Amino acid sequence: MGRPTIKDVAIAAGVSLGTASRVINAQSNVNPTIRARVKGAIAKLGYEPDTVAQSMRRGNTRTIGVLVRDITIPSLAGFVRAVQSQLAEQGYEPLIACSDDRKDRELEVMQLFERRRVDGLIMLSSSETDPDLVEARSSYSAPVVLFDRTTPEKFDSVLVQHFEGMHTAVTHLLRLGHKRIALITGTDSVYPGRERVRGYGAAYREAGLAVPTGLVRTRGFSSESAFIEVTDLLNLSAPPTAIVVGGISMISGAIRAIRSRSLRVPQDISLIGAADSDLMRFLDPPITTVDWSYDEIGRTAARLLLDRLQNSQLPVRRVTFPTEFIIRGSCAEPQSP
């Protein structure tokens, strides 16, 4: 016997092909008793619908592209998991890809998703200013939800309040007596980098202090870039007495640079990280952190996209999420010179 067909289902249920098709495609205009009979026949025969054919008839694939920087970063993995859970409730599945913050890879993945005809895209772009990437997003054929990015403005977005988080962190260090506070974060070509630099400067100005020069570094979000920048900062003739790490994967590079100089946290230098993790909690000392909920952000991003698929005429929505400042043992008053 071959694979059962929809005709076999219709015969077993004693209904027409059209009725069997409406049940299989989850249409509402079917009598509940008949629907139950068709579903019973499907279960008895072990019938499995041809999903490709269904997609062609519906004009959609029930798949959503999810593009992030690096799925091995626990926080981003949590974001993707939350997206997947929310999509599954509505019968959608994610296609997940990583860009490694590379322009060529990001463009390649977006083209791949276009060819796979995903119904929508949730993405974390490597740049908001690169003309090729901006054009690729602007001309994308399916609905897009941006994660921690603001351009193009025609797309829905989910954003962390990085300005407020950085302002709180720097203010905390200033109140401890630190004057030379360094910030390492990603480039100002993306929203988090811009907002963190803005929050850093605002904290100094509100304290009535001049913003120090040469202590803000925006090389990139990787652990290696953090190691390079912290090493350079510690080699200054007047090195910082505190460092704020504005990037979820940067803290390990910063700690490696500090330890390479045999400096102690917080006795010799205070340290604040971004996005809580087991690493932050279980280091000795545990790291003071600016945190936010990736699970909540992921669920919201998925809901925004599902809403957009249901109604393309909705106004553009920008949902922001607060940060939480978690004080632990990695900050102290600066040592007297």
Buried (B, 14 or more C-beta within 10 A) or exposed (E): EEEBBBEBBBBBBEBEEEBBBBBBEEEEEBEEEBBEBBBEBBEEBEBEEEEEEBBEEEEBBBBBBBBBBBBEBBBBBBBBBBBBBBBEEBEBEBBBBBBEBEBEBBBEBBEBBBEEBBBBBBBBBBBBEBEEBBEBBEEBEBBBBBBBBBBBEEBBBBBBBBBBBBBBBBBBBBEBEBBBBBBBBBBBBBBBBBBBBBBBBBBBEEEEEEBBEEBBBBBBBBBBBBBBBBBBBBEEEEBBBBBBBBBBBBBBBBBBBBEEEEBEBBEBBBBBBBBBBEBBEEBEBBBBBBBBBBBBBBBBBBBBBBBBBEEEEEEEBEBEBEBEBBEBEBBBEBEEE
